[in-house]
Amino acid sequence: MKTSNLLRYGVISLYLVLVIFGILFKSAPTELNLKESFLPPSLDFPFGKDRLGRDVLSLFAYGSLATFLFAFPARVLTLVVASLIGLVSYTSPFFKRNVFSPLSSVFVSLPSLLLALLVVQVFGAGPIPLFLAIVLGDWAQAYETVRAKIDEVSTSGYALAASCFGASKSYIFRAHLLPQAFQILRVLLFTGLPAVVMTLAIFGFLGISAGGEVFGPGLGEQIAFSKDYAQNAPWSLVFPTLGILGLVMTVGGKRS
């Protein structure tokens, strides 16, 4: 095994151990304790405490968990939407040519973060608008990749044979094209998750987040809150930043 892979797996393992430890042995950072503001790192609080007296290790662990619990289903939903649009495009060349192809070209050309911010601005900052923002920002890139795979597989021998025997296009898509596209969907899942994590971190930095009542502030929100007093408690800024990097490395999958 290469040294770079060993280092990467070591970093991921350390990150996961810290997150699991923080979740198992710390409570969610939803309560304040101003008497312990700016408490430096110690045996009881390895990452110290922030300006509001919240345990930074707890913020680190629960912020990572909340981000993953939101990012993973959001990415899965994006791929489901892209696959459904791919099905409609395959079964109806008219919609593919006149609706989805020009629409996806427009969405691909627009920055996904800009689309997401527009959605949040219109619908608010709840969980559903955040899901919608991520789907609208990423569906076009996923659709173009899935569509290219569908076009490739649809010209294969078994797909043409099924068509000659009278199978419907929806059946061919379910039985032949989608299983072949599953591999590319798995790749899209893990290659797209880091982008979703970063989008959620940016949202949190801008004050747009969900789940704060249960898990406390997200990693991006922690950075935005801590940057103004970084000189007094640098640990409260460093650890959420490392949390984002660790989560991106963990969900990003293996790179060849």
Buried (B, 14 or more C-beta within 10 A) or exposed (E): EEEEEEEBEEBBEEBBEBBEEBBEEBEBBBEEEEEBBBBEBEEEBBBBBBBBBBBBBBBBBBBBBBBBEBBBEBBBBBBBBBBEBBBBBBBBEEBBEEBBBEBBEEBEEEEBBEBBBBBBEEEEBEEEBBBBBBBBBBBBBBBBBBBEBBBEBBEEEEBEEBBEEEBEBEEBBEEBBBEBBEEBBEEBBBBBBBBBBBBBBBBBBBEBBBBBEEBBBBBBBBBBBBEEBEEEBEBBBBBBBBBBBBBBBBBBBEEE
